[in-house]
Amino acid sequence: MPHLFSSFTMRGLALRNRIMMSPMAMYSAGEDGAATDWHLAHYGARAVGGVGLIVCEATAVEPRGRITTRDLGLWDDGQVEPLARIVRFCHEHGAAVGPQLAHAGRKAFSDHKGVGPQAPVGPSAVAYDEGWVLPQTLSAGEIDAIVAAFGAAAQRAAAAGCDAVEIHAAHGYLLHQFLSPLANRRDDEYGGTPQNRARLLLRVAATVREAWPGEKPILVRLSATDWTEGGLTVDDTVEVARLLQAQGVDAVDCSSGGLLPLPPPKIGPGYQVPFAEQVRRDAAVPTVAVGLISTPEQAEEIILNERADLVALGRELLRDPYWPLHAARRLRHEAAWPWQYERAK
């Protein structure tokens, strides 16, 4: 059997293969933050197509934490059932599924550079870029409320029947803003030293772990590097990964960048895989590799050589919802097809 199609277990969750759908914002929720028919068709197709773990798009834990006003949310009980019907359908077709719990911070309402129905917030009054709204500096009490909001969103995800949650601490959003000295200029217990800058993320992880069923896994997405001098490095990320594991986090999803409006210096197939490999090796924590992984052979090599435990596909699954079935054929693995489609197998 190809290693890509071996099972993988996190806590009590056994995945049918090592293929994860990377969270990708669809900007297609209702104004109330609830999932729509689009989401049912979108995620349902990838479950039918054989994905092992579907991580739904950034799902805001409070209204002012949305990237756009069409983001999914889990800040209200009315958002639970629309998500639950997606979860039920994905389960019928063998896929595990869960949301990426997120807060955009200073990058809220990005399509209008921070102008939205609520004012953006951040660790410090430092705008994302020229022309963007200056975020309001969060007080200690407001930080406590955001931590609680992550816990409440995790409880709603559990009520929807989700199998896993991912905490979004990458791509320049709020938890990443606290981690990076480029955005965090605080001089209190949440700023200054690397340990202080990690305090909010660690509190969120501990609160989600307490709110989330003990037998179900938690992932955290980190930007392993800020790609610029003075920002976070992969060595910093290794230390954060160790701290997260101590808080009950089960895997680290290793992406990069997003804190500043700068592209990575080099982009190519698998360009972020070394981050997952180093974090896995040095922090002794399971990792997810992501970033221009497109061919079955490339994905198989990552798992075969123990560079990561899961591979996350983004654009490739947008192009082809049935990528796992096609990959199985390329790797000469007999994968089960939906019985409705077997005439085409």
Long-range contacts (C-beta under 8 A, 24 or more apart in sequence): 1-333, 2-296, 2-300, 2-328, 2-331, 2-332, 2-333, 3-300, 3-303, 3-304, 4-296, 4-299, 4-300, 4-303, 4-311, 4-327, 4-331, 5-328, 5-331, 5-333, 5-335, 6-303, 8-52, 8-309, 8-310, 10-164, 10-217, 10-250, 10-251, 10-286, 11-214, 11-215, 11-216, 11-217, 11-250, 12-215, 12-216, 13-96, 13-163, 13-164, 13-215, 13-216, 13-217, 15-52, 15-53, 15-96, 15-310, 16-50, 16-52, 16-94, 16-95, 17-50, 17-52, 17-324, 18-52, 18-299, 18-303, 18-309, 18-310, 18-311, 19-50, 19-51, 19-52, 19-53, 19-299, 19-310, 19-311, 19-313, 19-323, 19-324, 19-327, 20-51, 20-52, 20-53, 20-54, 20-55, 20-288, 20-310, 20-311, 20-312, 20-313, 21-46, 21-51, 21-53, 21-54, 21-55, 21-312, 21-313, 21-314, 21-317, 22-55, 22-290, 22-312, 22-313, 22-314, 22-317, 23-55, 23-56, 23-57, 23-58, 23-100, 23-166, 23-168, 23-221, 24-57, 24-314, 24-318, 25-57, 25-58, 25-67, 25-68, 25-71, 26-57, 27-67, 27-68, 27-70, 27-71, 28-70, 29-70, 29-71, 29-72, 29-73, 30-70, 31-69, 31-70, 32-73, 32-76, 32-78, 32-79, 33-60, 33-63, 33-66, 33-71, 33-72, 33-73, 33-74, 33-75, 33-76, 33-79, 34-72, 34-73, 34-78, 34-79, 34-82, 34-83, 35-72, 35-79, 35-82, 35-83, 35-85, 35-86, 36-82, 39-72, 39-82, 39-86, 40-85, 40-86, 40-89, 43-86, 43-89, 43-90, 43-97, 44-86, 44-89, 44-90, 44-93, 45-321, 46-95, 46-317, 46-321, 47-89, 47-90, 47-92, 47-93, 47-94, 47-95, 47-97, 48-93, 48-321, 48-322, 48-338, 48-341, 49-317, 49-320, 49-321, 49-322, 49-323, 49-324, 49-325, 50-94, 50-95, 50-322, 50-323, 50-324, 50-325, 50-328, 50-335, 51-95, 51-317, 51-324, 52-95, 52-96, 52-310, 52-324, 53-95, 53-96, 53-97, 53-98, 53-163, 53-164, 53-310, 54-90, 54-95, 54-96, 54-97, 54-98, 55-97, 55-98, 55-99, 55-100, 55-164, 55-166, 55-219, 55-253, 55-312, 56-83, 56-86, 56-97, 56-98, 56-99, 56-100, 57-99, 57-100, 58-100, 58-102, 58-104, 58-168, 58-173, 59-99, 59-100, 59-101, 59-102, 59-153, 60-102, 60-103, 60-104, 61-101, 61-102, 61-103, 61-146, 61-149, 61-150, 61-152, 61-153, 62-103, 62-146, 62-149, 63-117, 63-118, 64-108, 64-116, 64-117, 64-118, 64-119, 64-120, 64-121, 65-102, 65-103, 65-104, 65-105, 65-108, 65-146, 65-149, 65-174, 66-104, 66-108, 66-109, 66-116, 67-102, 67-104, 67-107, 67-108, 67-109, 67-110, 67-173, 68-109, 68-110, 68-111, 69-109, 69-116, 69-117, 72-99, 74-99, 74-101, 74-152, 74-153, 74-156, 74-157, 75-149, 75-152, 75-153, 77-156, 79-156, 80-156, 80-159, 80-160, 81-160, 83-156, 83-157, 83-160, 83-162, 84-159, 84-160, 84-161, 87-160, 87-161, 87-162, 87-163, 88-161, 91-161, 93-338, 94-336, 96-163, 96-164, 97-162, 97-163, 97-164, 98-157, 98-162, 98-163, 98-164, 98-165, 98-166, 99-153, 99-157, 99-162, 99-165, 99-166, 100-165, 100-166, 100-167, 100-168, 100-221, 101-150, 101-153, 101-154, 101-157, 101-165, 101-166, 101-167, 101-168, 101-208, 102-168, 102-173, 102-174, 103-146, 103-149, 103-150, 103-168, 103-173, 103-174, 103-175, 104-173, 104-174, 105-135, 105-173, 105-174, 105-175, 105-177, 106-132, 106-133, 106-135, 106-174, 106-177, 106-183, 107-172, 107-173, 121-174, 122-174, 122-177, 122-183, 123-174, 123-177, 123-178, 123-183, 123-184, 123-185, 123-186, 123-190, 123-191, 123-200, 124-183, 124-184, 124-185, 124-186, 124-191, 126-183, 126-185, 128-172, 128-260, 128-261, 129-260, 129-261, 137-186, 140-188, 140-190, 143-190, 143-200, 146-174, 146-200, 146-204, 147-200, 147-203, 147-204, 147-207, 148-207, 150-204, 150-207, 150-208, 151-207, 151-208, 151-210, 151-211, 152-211, 154-207, 154-208, 154-211, 154-212, 155-211, 155-212, 157-212, 158-211, 158-212, 158-213, 158-216, 162-216, 163-216, 163-217, 164-216, 164-217, 164-218, 164-219, 165-208, 165-212, 165-216, 165-218, 165-219, 166-218, 166-219, 166-220, 166-221, 166-253, 167-201, 167-204, 167-205, 167-208, 167-218, 167-219, 167-220, 167-221, 167-249, 168-221, 169-201, 169-220, 169-221, 169-222, 169-223, 170-221, 170-222, 170-223, 170-253, 170-255, 170-256, 170-258, 171-221, 171-223, 171-255, 171-257, 171-258, 171-259, 172-223, 172-257, 172-258, 172-259, 172-260, 173-258, 175-200, 175-201, 175-204, 176-222, 176-223, 176-258, 176-259, 177-259, 179-222, 179-232, 179-236, 179-240, 180-226, 180-231, 180-232, 180-259, 181-230, 181-231, 181-232, 182-226, 182-228, 182-230, 182-231, 182-259, 182-260, 183-259, 194-236, 194-239, 194-240, 198-240, 198-243, 201-240, 201-244, 202-243, 202-244, 202-247, 205-244, 205-247, 205-248, 205-249, 206-247, 206-248, 209-247, 209-248, 209-249, 217-250, 217-251, 218-248, 218-249, 218-250, 219-249, 219-250, 219-251, 219-252, 219-253, 219-288, 220-244, 220-249, 220-251, 220-252, 220-253, 221-252, 221-253, 221-254, 221-255, 222-252, 222-253, 222-254, 222-255, 223-255, 223-256, 223-257, 223-258, 223-259, 224-254, 224-255, 224-256, 224-272, 224-275, 224-279, 225-256, 225-257, 225-275, 226-256, 226-257, 226-259, 226-260, 227-256, 227-257, 227-260, 227-262, 227-264, 227-265, 228-260, 228-262, 231-259, 231-260, 232-259, 234-274, 234-275, 234-278, 234-279, 237-275, 237-279, 238-278, 238-279, 238-282, 238-283, 239-283, 241-279, 241-283, 241-285, 242-283, 242-284, 242-285, 244-285, 245-283, 245-284, 245-285, 249-285, 250-286, 251-285, 251-286, 251-287, 251-288, 251-309, 251-310, 252-276, 252-279, 252-283, 252-285, 252-286, 252-287, 252-288, 253-287, 253-288, 253-290, 253-312, 254-279, 254-287, 254-288, 254-289, 254-290, 254-308, 255-290, 255-291, 256-291, 267-292, 268-292, 269-293, 269-294, 269-298, 270-298, 270-302, 273-302, 273-307, 273-308, 274-307, 276-302, 276-307, 276-308, 277-307, 277-308, 280-306, 280-307, 280-308, 280-309, 286-310, 288-312, 290-314, 296-326, 296-327, 296-328, 296-330, 296-331, 297-330, 297-331, 299-327, 300-331
